[in-house]
Amino acid sequence: EPYNHNGYDIYKAVLDLDSISDQIKTPVDSVYSVFVDGRYMIPAMPTNFKNPTDPTTGNPKNPEPGTVWGKKLKSPTVSPEAVDPPGYMPGNLAYLDTLEEWSFNPDNNTLYLYASNNYIPTSTNVRVRVRDRFLSFQAADNIEFRNLHFFAGSFSFQGCSYLTIEDCKFSFSKMYTSFASNHTIRNCVFEHVAGLRYRGISLGLGGGDRPGLLLDNVLFRNINRHKSGGGTFSEGPNNVWRYVTKENDVGGGGWPGYRSLVEYIRFENLHANCDCSGIQRNSSNTFFSTTRYSWIINAPHLNGVRFDSKCGGQNGDIHHVVSLGNHRGFRIKGDYHDLYHLTAYNNATLDVSVPSYKYCGLDRLGPQQLGNRNSNLKNSIAE
């Protein structure tokens, strides 16, 4: 029903949470997300910004004014002491003052919405998310999901192996996995995700032939909207990432593991400001790895591709890779690397850097010595 709030014409509705709890057979005491005709509504916040699901015309160097990318907001749940005002929680009625914001009062189960002209709520076009998490698996193997649309929820896989996700779409759905192997994610889309983290088993050189993560034809767009850092996908031996596109992410790129293959990748508009990269390999994760036919574009605070760690690794191959508009293009430490057909352009400091420090020999246990004496850099171009 229409309602006047501090001079604003908004809508309100009293929710029957007891009835909802009875229908879904689990207690419900809050609202986590609101959608009108499928469009995301913003939980009321002290700082106003454009609806984050709308396409942006900016990039990390020139973010669109009035967007989450331009305002660089931190998460009030992850960093409550760093937000303004400190400790605020989204959805407070006191912050409801602009179009497409909503608030929920659990004391009287009342939902408030400041509707926009094109998305007027009715009795049939409003969806609310009433559960924080709808799937949680622990130490469960041999799971398959196919042809599903996961809408507005969060899910986690802890210590699960032999997981297959194919032909699925994840909208407004958080995902977290930890310490896993033998995973396949193929022909999937992840979009409008406030948090997305994948961590495989970090086995270093002990990974053997154990399969890691296969990412095949996967699109990530508009994810990790609050200011943060780190890669979306990390660790795990024998990973294969193929035909993966990521665009508009406040996090970094990814950390493929030991003996991994990364090919046909396009990472663009990575907004993170952290000690990380578009494609990052540390020490043992460099060994026998291949990175090829890929683009890292517009990550002005990150390295495009980096082999790092105090004692750098060996035998990493990179060829036919473009690093454009990043802080550094290629930053390659260690030794015995083969670097061919690299293109680096419009990077802020170093286009191609193959330094001699942070190398401790083949076993990575000895004293510091000159690295990259046995590496090859050929047929490459830098601005």
C-alpha positions in Angstrom: 0.0 0.0 0.0 1.2 3.6 -0.6 2.9 5.2 2.4 4.5 8.6 3.1 7.9 8.4 4.7 9.7 11.6 5.6 8.0 13.3 2.6 8.7 10.4 0.2 5.9 8.5 -1.4 6.8 4.9 -0.9 5.1 1.5 -0.5 4.8 -0.8 2.5 3.5 -4.3 3.1 3.2 -6.4 6.3 4.6 -9.9 5.7 3.1 -13.0 7.2 6.3 -14.7 8.2 4.5 -17.4 10.0 2.7 -18.4 6.9 6.0 -18.2 4.8 7.7 -20.3 7.5 5.0 -22.9 7.3 5.1 -23.1 3.5 8.9 -23.6 3.3 9.1 -25.7 6.5 11.8 -23.7 8.1 11.7 -20.6 10.4 11.8 -17.2 8.6 12.5 -14.0 10.6 14.1 -11.6 8.1 14.3 -10.4 4.5 17.7 -10.5 2.7 16.8 -9.3 -0.9 13.9 -7.7 -2.7 13.1 -7.9 -6.5 10.3 -6.3 -8.5 9.6 -7.8 -11.9 13.0 -9.5 -11.5 14.9 -6.2 -11.0 17.2 -6.0 -8.0 16.2 -3.4 -5.3 18.9 -1.9 -3.1 18.9 -2.3 0.7 18.7 1.2 2.1 22.2 2.6 2.8 23.6 6.0 4.0 25.4 6.4 0.6 23.2 6.4 -2.5 24.4 4.9 -5.8 23.1 3.8 -9.1 21.5 0.3 -9.2 24.5 -1.9 -9.4 22.9 -4.3 -11.9 22.7 -1.6 -14.5 25.5 -1.6 -17.1 28.3 0.8 -16.4 29.9 3.2 -18.9 33.1 3.4 -16.8 36.2 1.4 -16.1 38.7 1.3 -13.2 40.7 4.3 -14.4 37.6 6.4 -15.1 34.7 4.9 -13.1 31.2 6.1 -13.8 30.2 8.7 -11.2 27.5 7.6 -8.8 28.1 3.9 -9.1 29.5 1.4 -6.7 32.6 1.3 -8.9 33.1 5.0 -8.5 32.3 5.3 -4.8 34.6 2.3 -3.8 32.4 1.3 -0.9 33.5 -1.2 1.6 31.3 -4.0 2.9 29.4 -3.1 6.1 29.4 -6.8 7.1 33.1 -7.6 6.2 34.6 -4.3 7.4 32.0 -2.7 9.8 34.7 -0.5 11.4 35.7 1.0 8.0 32.3 2.1 6.8 30.5 5.4 7.4 28.8 5.5 9.8 30.8 2.7 11.5 28.8 -0.5 12.1 25.8 0.5 10.0 23.7 -2.3 8.5 21.9 -2.1 5.1 18.2 -1.9 5.1 17.7 0.6 7.9 14.5 2.6 7.5 16.4 5.8 8.4 18.5 5.5 5.2 15.5 5.0 2.9 15.6 8.1 0.7 16.0 7.3 -2.9 14.5 5.2 -5.7 14.7 1.4 -5.7 15.8 1.2 -2.0 14.0 -1.0 0.5 13.9 -1.5 4.2 12.5 -4.3 6.5 11.5 -3.8 10.1 11.5 -7.2 11.9 9.7 -5.8 14.9 6.5 -5.5 12.9 7.4 -7.6 9.8 6.9 -4.5 7.6 8.6 -4.2 4.2 9.1 -0.7 2.8 10.0 0.1 -0.8 10.8 3.4 -2.6 9.7 2.3 -6.1 10.8 3.7 -9.4 8.3 4.5 -12.1 9.0 1.4 -14.2 8.9 -1.0 -11.3 5.8 -0.5 -9.3 5.1 -3.3 -6.8 1.9 -5.3 -7.1 0.6 -8.4 -5.3 2.2 -10.7 -7.9 5.5 -9.1 -9.1 7.5 -8.9 -5.9 10.0 -11.6 -4.8 11.8 -11.6 -1.5 14.7 -13.7 -0.4 14.0 -15.0 3.1 17.0 -17.4 3.6 20.6 -16.5 4.0 21.8 -19.8 2.5 19.8 -22.4 0.5 22.5 -25.0 0.0 25.4 -26.2 2.2 27.5 -29.3 1.6 30.3 -30.7 3.8 32.5 -33.6 2.8 29.9 -34.7 0.2 31.2 -36.2 -3.0 29.8 -37.0 -6.5 27.3 -34.1 -6.8 25.9 -32.9 -10.1 23.8 -29.8 -11.0 22.6 -29.3 -14.5 20.2 -26.8 -16.3 19.4 -24.8 -13.1 19.0 -21.1 -12.4 20.1 -20.3 -8.9 18.4 -17.0 -8.0 19.1 -15.0 -4.9 20.7 -17.2 -2.4 24.1 -18.4 -1.2 25.6 -21.8 -1.1 28.8 -23.5 0.0 30.8 -26.6 -0.7 33.3 -27.5 2.1 35.7 -30.4 1.4 33.6 -31.7 -1.5 35.1 -33.6 -4.4 33.8 -34.7 -7.8 31.4 -31.8 -8.2 29.9 -31.0 -11.6 28.0 -27.8 -12.4 26.9 -27.5 -16.1 24.6 -25.2 -18.1 23.6 -23.3 -15.0 23.1 -19.6 -14.2 23.8 -17.9 -10.9 22.1 -14.6 -10.3 22.5 -12.6 -7.1 23.8 -15.9 -5.6 27.0 -16.1 -3.4 29.2 -19.1 -3.7 32.0 -20.3 -1.5 34.0 -23.5 -1.8 37.0 -24.6 0.2 39.6 -27.4 -0.1 38.2 -29.3 -3.0 39.3 -31.2 -6.1 37.8 -32.8 -9.2 35.4 -30.0 -9.9 33.9 -29.1 -13.2 32.1 -25.8 -14.0 31.0 -25.7 -17.6 28.8 -23.4 -19.7 27.8 -21.3 -16.7 27.1 -17.6 -15.9 27.7 -15.9 -12.6 26.2 -12.4 -12.5 25.4 -9.7 -9.9 27.2 -11.6 -7.1 28.1 -9.7 -4.0 30.6 -12.4 -2.9 32.3 -15.2 -4.9 35.3 -17.2 -3.7 36.6 -20.6 -4.7 39.6 -22.2 -3.0 41.0 -25.6 -4.0 43.3 -27.9 -2.1 46.8 -26.3 -1.9 49.1 -29.2 -2.3 52.0 -27.5 -3.9 54.3 -30.0 -5.7 52.6 -32.9 -3.9 49.5 -32.5 -6.0 50.5 -35.3 -8.4 48.0 -36.1 -11.1 45.0 -35.3 -9.0 42.5 -33.3 -11.1 41.7 -29.8 -9.8 39.2 -27.4 -11.2 38.0 -27.3 -14.8 36.5 -24.0 -15.8 35.1 -24.3 -19.3 33.1 -21.6 -21.1 32.2 -19.6 -18.0 31.2 -15.9 -17.7 31.6 -13.8 -14.5 30.1 -10.3 -14.6 29.5 -7.7 -12.0 30.8 -9.6 -9.0 32.3 -8.8 -5.6 31.0 -5.2 -5.7 32.4 -4.0 -2.4 36.0 -2.9 -2.2 38.2 -5.9 -1.5 41.1 -7.9 -3.1 42.4 -11.3 -3.9 41.4 -13.7 -6.7 38.0 -15.2 -7.3 39.5 -18.7 -7.9 42.6 -19.9 -6.3 44.9 -22.8 -5.5 44.5 -26.4 -6.5 46.9 -28.5 -8.7 46.2 -29.4 -12.4 43.5 -26.7 -12.9 42.3 -26.1 -16.4 40.7 -22.7 -17.1 39.4 -22.4 -20.7 37.2 -19.8 -22.4 36.7 -17.8 -19.1 35.5 -14.2 -19.2 35.4 -11.9 -16.2 34.3 -8.3 -16.3 33.7 -5.7 -13.6 35.0 -7.3 -10.4 36.2 -5.4 -7.3 38.4 -8.5 -6.6 41.5 -9.6 -8.4 41.7 -12.2 -11.1 42.7 -15.8 -10.2 45.4 -18.0 -8.7 45.8 -21.1 -10.8 47.8 -23.8 -9.2 50.7 -26.2 -10.0 50.7 -27.8 -13.5 47.7 -25.7 -14.5 46.6 -24.7 -17.9 45.0 -21.2 -18.5 43.9 -20.4 -22.0 41.5 -18.2 -23.9 40.9 -16.0 -20.9 39.7 -12.4 -21.0 39.7 -10.5 -17.6 38.6 -6.9 -18.0 37.9 -4.1 -15.6 39.3 -5.5 -12.4 38.9 -2.7 -9.8 40.9 -4.3 -6.9 43.8 -2.4 -5.3 45.8 -5.2 -3.8 49.1 -7.1 -4.0 47.7 -9.4 -6.6 47.3 -9.9 -10.3 45.0 -10.8 -13.2 46.7 -14.2 -13.3 48.9 -14.8 -10.2 51.2 -17.8 -9.7 53.3 -18.1 -6.5 56.3 -20.3 -6.1 55.2 -24.0 -6.6 52.1 -22.9 -8.5 54.4 -21.7 -11.3 55.9 -25.2 -11.9 55.0 -26.8 -15.2 52.2 -24.2 -15.8 51.0 -22.8 -19.1 49.3 -19.5 -19.7 48.4 -18.8 -23.4 46.0 -17.0 -25.7 44.7 -14.7 -23.0 43.9 -11.0 -22.4 44.2 -9.0 -19.1 42.7 -5.5 -19.7 42.2 -2.5 -17.4 43.4 -3.6 -14.0 45.3 -0.3 -13.1 46.3 -1.4 -9.6 47.3 -5.0 -10.4 49.9 -6.9 -12.3 48.6 -8.4 -15.5 50.4 -11.7 -15.1 52.9 -12.4 -12.2 55.1 -15.2 -11.0 55.9 -14.2 -7.5 57.1 -15.3 -4.0 60.3 -14.9 -2.1 61.7 -18.0 -3.7 60.3 -18.0 -7.2 59.3 -21.1 -9.1 60.5 -22.6 -12.4 59.3 -23.9 -15.7 56.3 -21.7 -16.3 55.3 -21.1 -19.9 53.5 -18.0 -21.2 52.8 -17.3 -24.8 50.3 -15.3 -26.9 49.2 -13.2 -23.9 48.2 -9.5 -23.9 48.5 -7.3 -20.8 46.9 -3.9 -21.5 46.2 -0.9 -19.2 47.4 -2.6 -15.9 49.8 -1.4 -13.2 52.5 -3.7 -14.5 52.2 -5.9 -17.6 54.2 -9.1 -16.9 56.2 -9.5 -13.7 58.1 -12.8 -13.9 60.3 -14.1 -11.1 62.1 -17.4 -10.8 64.0 -19.2 -13.5 63.7 -21.6 -16.5 60.6 -19.9 -17.9 59.7 -19.6 -21.5 58.1 -16.3 -22.5 57.1 -15.9 -26.1 54.7 -13.7 -28.1 53.9 -11.3 -25.3 52.2 -8.0 -25.9 52.3 -5.3 -23.2 50.8 -1.8 -23.8 49.8 1.2 -21.7 50.8 -0.3 -18.4 51.6 2.3 -15.7 55.2 1.2 -14.7 56.7 -1.9 -16.2 55.5 -3.6 -19.4 57.7 -6.7 -19.2 59.8 -7.3 -16.1 62.0 -10.5 -15.7 64.0 -9.7 -12.6 66.8 -11.7 -11.1 65.9 -11.4 -7.4 63.6 -13.6 -5.2 65.2 -16.8 -6.4 66.7 -19.6 -4.2 67.7 -22.3 -6.7 66.0 -25.3 -8.0 65.0 -26.6 -4.6 63.9 -23.2 -3.4 65.7 -23.8 -0.1 69.1 -22.4 -0.8 70.4 -18.8 -0.3 69.3 -16.0 -2.7 70.9 -16.3 -6.1 70.4 -14.7 -9.5 67.2 -15.9 -11.1 66.0 -15.9 -14.7 69.5 -16.7 -16.1 68.0 -19.6 -17.9 64.6 -18.1 -18.9 63.8 -17.2 -22.5 62.0 -14.1 -23.6 61.4 -13.9 -27.4 59.3 -12.3 -30.1 57.5 -10.0 -27.7 56.6 -6.3 -27.8 56.2 -3.6 -25.2 55.2 0.1 -25.5 
